[in-house]
């Protein structure tokens, strides 16, 4: 999984039909090795701008959408959690 921060939403008036009703968000990656990179993610949990989030990518993202919503959608990144706090052990 990837740790990121929501920095904005994406509005697309023309898109693949199965994406209708799905909220697209721009996520800045916070992981050290990819810091500054961005992803466009489907938001499945109603996160808001400024939230730190957990993102899953690749086939895990595709299967998450397929299993949760029954849609066969070309998705590569999905927001699956909002980080409340980090706890160092």
FENBEL-V817541 format. One record per backbone hydrogen bond with DSSP energy under -1.0 kcal/mol. CO is the residue of the C=O (numbers start at 1). NH is the residue of the N-H. E is the energy in kcal/mol with one decimal. If there is no record, write none. Layout:
{{CO & NH & E} {CO & NH & E}}
This chain:
{{2 & 55 & -2.7} {3 & 30 & -2.8} {4 & 53 & -2.9} {5 & 28 & -2.8} {6 & 50 & -2.7} {8 & 26 & -3.3} {16 & 19 & -2.2} {17 & 20 & -1.6} {19 & 22 & -2.3} {23 & 43 & -3.1} {24 & 10 & -2.6} {25 & 41 & -3.0} {26 & 7 & -2.6} {27 & 39 & -2.4} {28 & 5 & -2.3} {29 & 36 & -1.3} {31 & 34 & -1.3} {34 & 37 & -2.2} {37 & 29 & -3.1} {39 & 27 & -3.0} {41 & 25 & -2.9} {42 & 79 & -2.8} {48 & 51 & -2.3} {51 & 6 & -2.6} {52 & 83 & -2.9} {53 & 4 & -2.4} {54 & 80 & -2.6} {54 & 81 & -1.1} {55 & 2 & -2.7} {56 & 78 & -2.6} {58 & 62 & -1.9} {59 & 63 & -2.8} {60 & 64 & -1.9} {61 & 65 & -2.1} {62 & 66 & -2.3} {63 & 67 & -2.9} {64 & 68 & -2.8} {65 & 69 & -2.4} {66 & 70 & -1.2} {71 & 73 & -1.1} {73 & 75 & -2.1} {76 & 58 & -1.9} {77 & 42 & -2.3} {78 & 56 & -2.6} {79 & 44 & -1.0} {81 & 54 & -2.6}}
